[in-house]
């Protein structure tokens, strides 16, 4: 706004106040002129006042607007301060949560590191265990291979010594039972063992495999049974000829008797020699075989047949259990190593010896019956079924309680 000193107005008002009568008459023109100048000055002042009023109104409007903006800004400020406090609290919460998360991350990192170390340790142990298991497996395979080789060697040794064992066994039986063992036969051929009972020559030929392959052994036994015809056609030779084979080869034999029209051939094992020879020995109870009645002949045939059947059945059962026991032993190798080692140690410390046979001591039938009764009572005490019909052993229940089911 311009700075006005109101010179004309002041001069006009002073002039009006001091004007005299003379001046009003003679100098009024000067007063009027001064009034015009004062009026112009007043007009200018009025315009400026109007302009100032407008500007003032505008300023007031702006002030009111600014007041409103100020109130709005105060409200915004309050809201912002509330938001600020909320954000600061949230920031504190986030910082606190970050600290907790950092602690949790540190703890997780520590756990993860420990897990990694444990994993690496376990992997190392696993690799070590795998290496040990591989070594144990190779060792077991090597031991198994050695056992198989030893088993084969023992089998070969048994087969090699079979003829000698058969001869010694027959000689022992003959010595104990006062049966004549013929060293040199009065006919063609050279059988391994010949006994003379009731004026008849009874031939026991020992036969064993020539090698590890047993697939051809049944054919070999059959051919030897057919070749025994050279003995059967000789005078005073009994038409029942016995071929003695090793016990561990009996599972390969499908036929244990051959009816060859003019004579019969029976395939037996070493442990069947004594009962068969004793059955044949009963013939010496008669002075001449021709004096036997048909009933006695039938009785002798039945006894021999029962011995032969019992022998073959015993061979089948022994072979069945031998296979089962071998399967069980094979499965024992799948046991955990510590249990297997403990079982091996227990096996090494164990000892099982059957009663020793003495040449001068005769095995008493009464003693055998008494022992059988004792075993039967123990079996009954364990509720084991021993009274069932054992003709078909596969269908016989093991325990008495199973009979009613």
Phi and psi in degrees as a GROMACS rama.xvg file:
@    title "Ramachandran Plot"
@    xaxis  label "Phi"
@    yaxis  label "Psi"
@TYPE xy
-72.6614  152.495  UNK-2
-95.748  103.978  UNK-3
-101.306  137.057  UNK-4
-100.196  -2.57033  UNK-5
52.3554  50.1547  UNK-6
-65.1274  -48.0258  UNK-7
-66.9852  -41.9157  UNK-8
-64.2825  -46.4114  UNK-9
-61.4584  -42.9347  UNK-10
-66.0807  -39.4172  UNK-11
-63.9248  -47.5618  UNK-12
-65.9562  -37.3545  UNK-13
-65.4143  -40.1235  UNK-14
-64.5997  -40.9048  UNK-15
-63.9999  -39.5587  UNK-16
-67.1526  -34.4997  UNK-17
-105.685  -2.21052  UNK-18
-65.2615  137.212  UNK-19
-101.71  -173.543  UNK-20
-71.8828  -42.3656  UNK-21
-61.8682  -44.1479  UNK-22
-67.144  -32.1913  UNK-23
-66.7503  -32.4907  UNK-24
-82.6369  -47.896  UNK-25
-97.4286  -24.9949  UNK-26
-118.671  21.3176  UNK-27
-63.6754  -30.0366  UNK-28
-58.8556  -39.949  UNK-29
-63.9688  -35.362  UNK-30
-67.3896  -43.6744  UNK-31
-62.9837  -43.1215  UNK-32
-60.9942  -39.9559  UNK-33
-67.8984  -34.7422  UNK-34
-66.1439  -37.5083  UNK-35
-62.8592  -42.2266  UNK-36
-66.6695  -38.9969  UNK-37
-65.6208  -38.747  UNK-38
-64.5602  -43.9266  UNK-39
-58.9168  -44.3746  UNK-40
-62.5063  -40.4075  UNK-41
-63.5511  -38.8849  UNK-42
-61.519  -43.7697  UNK-43
-63.2717  -40.2556  UNK-44
-63.4651  -39.4079  UNK-45
-63.0757  -42.6679  UNK-46
-61.3328  -43.8814  UNK-47
-63.8674  -39.0431  UNK-48
-62.7182  -42.3057  UNK-49
-59.2471  -45.0748  UNK-50
-62.1351  -39.6609  UNK-51
-65.725  -41.2124  UNK-52
-59.6765  -43.5455  UNK-53
-59.4013  -47.7137  UNK-54
-63.2558  -36.2512  UNK-55
-65.8424  -43.7869  UNK-56
-59.466  -44.7521  UNK-57
-61.6868  -41.3145  UNK-58
-64.286  -41.4309  UNK-59
-61.2796  -43.2302  UNK-60
-59.8193  -43.3119  UNK-61
-64.9066  -38.1737  UNK-62
-62.8675  -44.9833  UNK-63
-60.927  -41.2629  UNK-64
-63.3866  -40.8713  UNK-65
-66.3465  -36.0543  UNK-66
-62.1641  -44.85  UNK-67
-61.9687  -44.8707  UNK-68
-61.2545  -36.8197  UNK-69
-63.7775  -44.7866  UNK-70
-62.3457  -43.1089  UNK-71
-62.5232  -40.9513  UNK-72
-66.5287  -35.9133  UNK-73
-61.9373  -43.1453  UNK-74
-62.7068  -42.6305  UNK-75
-62.9044  -39.9754  UNK-76
-61.6522  -43.3756  UNK-77
-60.9864  -46.1731  UNK-78
-62.3507  -42.2657  UNK-79
-65.2042  -38.9808  UNK-80
-65.0819  -38.4842  UNK-81
-64.2965  -44.2868  UNK-82
-61.6704  -38.5085  UNK-83
-62.1602  -45.2427  UNK-84
-63.6592  -41.5467  UNK-85
-61.9866  -44.8224  UNK-86
-67.2998  -37.7076  UNK-87
-63.8205  -40.0972  UNK-88
-65.3395  -42.0589  UNK-89
-64.6994  -37.8461  UNK-90
-62.8031  -42.0113  UNK-91
-63.4969  -41.4374  UNK-92
-62.9229  -43.3136  UNK-93
-64.1582  -42.3953  UNK-94
-61.2007  -41.4046  UNK-95
-64.7106  -42.9239  UNK-96
-65.5478  -38.2848  UNK-97
-61.385  -40.558  UNK-98
-62.3978  -44.5924  UNK-99
-62.485  -42.6818  UNK-100
-64.4242  -38.6149  UNK-101
-62.514  -41.1772  UNK-102
-64.0204  -42.8009  UNK-103
-64.9238  -40.9041  UNK-104
-62.5071  -43.3467  UNK-105
-62.0238  -42.1868  UNK-106
-65.3649  -42.971  UNK-107
-63.7502  -40.3404  UNK-108
-61.8424  -39.5197  UNK-109
-65.7801  -45.5853  UNK-110
-63.2099  -42.4045  UNK-111
-63.9679  -39.7655  UNK-112
-62.9518  -42.0094  UNK-113
-65.0154  -41.5081  UNK-114
-61.5659  -42.3288  UNK-115
-62.1896  -42.9438  UNK-116
-64.3212  -42.8561  UNK-117
-62.813  -41.5141  UNK-118
-62.1254  -46.7288  UNK-119
-62.7086  -37.8038  UNK-120
-65.3304  -43.7252  UNK-121
-66.5612  -38.5939  UNK-122
-61.3705  -41.61  UNK-123
-62.7029  -44.457  UNK-124
-63.5488  -41.2298  UNK-125
-63.1947  -43.1942  UNK-126
-62.5765  -40.6187  UNK-127
-64.121  -43.0165  UNK-128
-65.395  -41.0713  UNK-129
-61.259  -43.9225  UNK-130
-61.4216  -42.6247  UNK-131
-65.3106  -42.5577  UNK-132
-64.2348  -40.7056  UNK-133
-60.8061  -42.247  UNK-134
-64.2651  -42.6622  UNK-135
-64.4073  -40.3905  UNK-136
-63.3494  -43.6855  UNK-137
-63.6203  -39.1801  UNK-138
-65.4386  -43.2591  UNK-139
-64.8264  -42.0227  UNK-140
-61.7938  -40.8718  UNK-141
-65.5088  -43.79  UNK-142
-63.4661  -41.095  UNK-143
-62.7042  -41.3556  UNK-144
-62.4107  -42.7403  UNK-145
-64.049  -41.2507  UNK-146
-62.1593  -42.8729  UNK-147
-63.1515  -43.714  UNK-148
-62.1334  -42.6683  UNK-149
-65.0182  -39.1343  UNK-150
-61.4775  -43.9876  UNK-151
-63.8934  -40.2297  UNK-152
-64.2715  -41.32  UNK-153
-64.6292  -39.2299  UNK-154
-62.4428  -45.0948  UNK-155
-60.6503  -42.343  UNK-156
-63.957  -42.7001  UNK-157
-61.7711  -44.2166  UNK-158
-65.5022  -38.1468  UNK-159
-66.3326  -37.1154  UNK-160
-90.7845  0.907081  UNK-161
-59.1678  -46.6616  UNK-162
-60.6418  -42.2942  UNK-163
-66.2238  -42.0871  UNK-164
-63.7415  -41.1979  UNK-165
-62.5666  -45.6657  UNK-166
-61.5401  -46.7808  UNK-167
-65.4891  -38.7644  UNK-168
-64.3479  -46.2771  UNK-169
-63.157  -42.5895  UNK-170
-61.7619  -40.9875  UNK-171
-63.4204  -44.5324  UNK-172
-61.9279  -43.7647  UNK-173
-62.4881  -39.4013  UNK-174
-66.8895  -41.6243  UNK-175
-71.6625  -33.3367  UNK-176
-103.716  9.74676  UNK-177
50.9717  52.3332  UNK-178
-108.087  140.89  UNK-179
-77.1815  124.103  UNK-180
-100.749  119.615  UNK-181
-88.8868  118.34  UNK-182
-80.1099  -40.9432  UNK-183
-126.71  121.321  UNK-184
-84.1483  147.7  UNK-185
-88.3181  31.8036  UNK-186
-143.912  172.172  UNK-187
-67.1045  149.835  UNK-188
99.8313  167.493  UNK-189
-139.332  75.8765  UNK-190
-64.5671  154.311  UNK-191
-63.646  -45.5836  UNK-192
-142.533  133.267  UNK-193
-132.82  130.277  UNK-194
-113.036  151.028  UNK-195
-117.44  114.57  UNK-196
-130.058  124.506  UNK-197
54.3116  40.2969  UNK-198
78.6858  3.97801  UNK-199
-112.078  144.435  UNK-200
-91.6765  123.082  UNK-201
-111.569  125.475  UNK-202
-103.391  131.346  UNK-203
-122.554  104.471  UNK-204
-99.1281  129.887  UNK-205
-86.518  129.497  UNK-206
-130.513  133.755  UNK-207
-143.2  158.271  UNK-208
-64.9302  156.083  UNK-209
-92.8039  -15.6011  UNK-210
-153.76  -170.283  UNK-211
-72.1257  -27.6051  UNK-212
-75.8251  114.883  UNK-213
-98.0377  2.90002  UNK-214
-64.5708  -30.235  UNK-215
-94.9667  -1.62522  UNK-216
-64.0654  -41.103  UNK-217
-58.6036  -41.5202  UNK-218
-64.3044  -38.6191  UNK-219
-63.8238  -43.3721  UNK-220
-63.1761  -43.1627  UNK-221
-62.4625  -42.9077  UNK-222
-64.7167  -36.0641  UNK-223
-69.3904  -33.5349  UNK-224
-64.459  -41.2613  UNK-225
-69.0576  -34.8122  UNK-226
-71.8747  -16.6743  UNK-227
-69.0536  -3.97713  UNK-228
-59.8967  -29.0687  UNK-229
-64.3709  -27.1222  UNK-230
-85.7072  -38.3186  UNK-231
-64.7153  -29.8387  UNK-232
-80.9032  -7.77039  UNK-233
-76.7896  153.041  UNK-234
-69.6884  141.572  UNK-235
65.6384  11.9041  UNK-236
-92.6478  127.658  UNK-237
-64.4222  139.256  UNK-238
-77.2343  3.35705  UNK-239
-107.872  111.324  UNK-240
-112.125  140.134  UNK-241
-114.568  130.098  UNK-242
-106.697  121.407  UNK-243
-100.001  119.152  UNK-244
-113.602  160.666  UNK-245
-63.9386  146.334  UNK-246
-61.9507  -36.1802  UNK-247
-79.1047  8.93178  UNK-248
-115.509  -3.11719  UNK-249
-64.9461  -25.5397  UNK-250
-67.1756  -14.8009  UNK-251
-89.6017  -11.3313  UNK-252
-90.7833  123.566  UNK-253
-89.418  -32.2526  UNK-254
-118.538  131.394  UNK-255
-110.213  2.69799  UNK-256
-148.251  143.81  UNK-257
-128.96  117.032  UNK-258
-94.6174  102.863  UNK-259
-107.561  43.3366  UNK-260
68.1152  -71.6042  UNK-261
-83.0629  -14.6416  UNK-262
-158.514  166.785  UNK-263
-120.586  142.462  UNK-264
-120.99  131.226  UNK-265
-116.759  132.74  UNK-266
-98.1359  117.398  UNK-267
-128.829  173.172  UNK-268
-113.628  174.197  UNK-269
-59.8217  -40.4994  UNK-270
-74.6089  -7.34848  UNK-271
-93.4359  -4.47721  UNK-272
-61.8503  -49.8973  UNK-273
-62.629  -49.4368  UNK-274
-62.2765  -35.1636  UNK-275
-70.1264  -44.8185  UNK-276
-63.7008  -39.6592  UNK-277
-63.3925  -38.1643  UNK-278
-64.3199  -42.0524  UNK-279
-67.5995  -30.0189  UNK-280
-65.0411  -25.4935  UNK-281
-61.1606  -22.8828  UNK-282
-64.2836  -28.8939  UNK-283
-69.6815  -7.85635  UNK-284
-67.2941  -14.0808  UNK-285
-111.924  143.644  UNK-286
-69.8264  -39.514  UNK-287
-133.782  139.574  UNK-288
-64.1217  -28.9156  UNK-289
-67.0673  -19.6643  UNK-290
-81.6811  -7.31227  UNK-291
-66.7437  135.576  UNK-292
-76.0525  159.832  UNK-293
-56.4921  -38.3258  UNK-294
-62.4495  -42.8199  UNK-295
-65.1472  -40.2202  UNK-296
-62.7355  -43.8174  UNK-297
-63.0102  -39.9883  UNK-298
-61.3251  -45.0292  UNK-299
-62.1301  -42.9782  UNK-300
-62.4563  -40.4287  UNK-301
-63.9503  -42.2321  UNK-302
-62.8503  -46.5117  UNK-303
-62.7239  -42.0009  UNK-304
-62.2436  -41.8323  UNK-305
-64.7913  -41.1316  UNK-306
-60.8545  -44.2844  UNK-307
-64.4742  -44.0999  UNK-308
-63.8287  -46.1602  UNK-309
-60.7778  -39.5321  UNK-310
-63.0403  -47.7619  UNK-311
-66.4356  -39.1525  UNK-312
-66.1734  -39.3675  UNK-313
-62.4965  -40.5965  UNK-314
-62.0577  -43.8419  UNK-315
-62.1157  -46.1527  UNK-316
-64.9256  -44.2322  UNK-317
-60.3927  -40.8813  UNK-318
-68.2309  -39.4039  UNK-319
-58.6959  -49.8871  UNK-320
-68.0447  -31.9268  UNK-321
-61.7212  -44.6053  UNK-322
-62.1494  -43.6651  UNK-323
-62.4287  -44.262  UNK-324
-64.3761  -37.9383  UNK-325
-65.6899  -40.9144  UNK-326
-61.4954  -41.8624  UNK-327
-63.3768  -43.171  UNK-328
-62.8626  -37.8771  UNK-329
-64.1807  -39.9954  UNK-330
-69.3877  -25.3767  UNK-331
-61.6973  -25.7344  UNK-332
-69.446  -14.8348  UNK-333
-85.998  -3.55394  UNK-334
-67.8212  156.248  UNK-335
-55.1914  149.095  UNK-336
-59.0239  -40.1331  UNK-337
-66.3398  -38.7561  UNK-338
-67.8575  -40.4052  UNK-339
-64.7197  -41.7014  UNK-340
-63.4568  -40.9905  UNK-341
-62.8717  -40.4473  UNK-342
-65.6199  -38.8947  UNK-343
-64.3457  -42.2648  UNK-344
-62.8669  -42.1228  UNK-345
-64.1634  -36.8887  UNK-346
-65.8191  -39.88  UNK-347
-66.3622  -34.0968  UNK-348
-82.4637  -14.9487  UNK-349
-80.2537  159.016  UNK-350
-149.467  128.128  UNK-351
-134.903  112.644  UNK-352
-121.352  124.738  UNK-353
-71.3019  163.821  UNK-354
-56.5312  135.667  UNK-355
-80.4084  133.748  UNK-356
-86.7007  136.581  UNK-357
-116.266  140.317  UNK-358
-62.177  -39.042  UNK-359
-81.0777  -11.1189  UNK-360
-100.916  127.493  UNK-361
-90.9049  134.056  UNK-362
-74.4639  116.335  UNK-363
-80.7548  131.067  UNK-364
-63.7097  -37.3671  UNK-365
-62.1595  -41.4195  UNK-366
-63.3848  -39.9787  UNK-367
-62.7987  -41.4476  UNK-368
-64.2687  -42.4199  UNK-369
-62.2215  -44.8017  UNK-370
-61.5738  -38.6686  UNK-371
-64.4768  -39.2701  UNK-372
-63.121  -43.8555  UNK-373
-60.3744  -44.2918  UNK-374
-63.4526  -39.4198  UNK-375
-62.5135  -41.0892  UNK-376
-65.6773  -40.7172  UNK-377
-63.0819  -39.6685  UNK-378
-65.1904  -41.9955  UNK-379
-62.4363  -38.1652  UNK-380
-61.6461  -30.8059  UNK-381
-88.5733  4.91514  UNK-382
64.6439  28.4435  UNK-383
-85.7075  136.072  UNK-384
-75.9581  115.904  UNK-385
-125.263  3.57747  UNK-386
-108.586  2.43498  UNK-387
-79.6085  164.73  UNK-388
-72.995  115.232  UNK-389
-95.1325  19.2545  UNK-390
-65.4008  -37.1887  UNK-391
-116.711  91.3303  UNK-392
-65.4208  -27.3074  UNK-393
-66.1659  -26.7537  UNK-394
-97.887  4.14415  UNK-395
-85.4063  123.897  UNK-396
-68.1416  149.404  UNK-397
-75.2438  -39.85  UNK-398
-112.318  151.819  UNK-399
-61.5907  -40.626  UNK-400
-60.3537  -20.8768  UNK-401
-80.7587  -11.0629  UNK-402
-66.7104  -33.6728  UNK-403
-81.6633  -12.2574  UNK-404
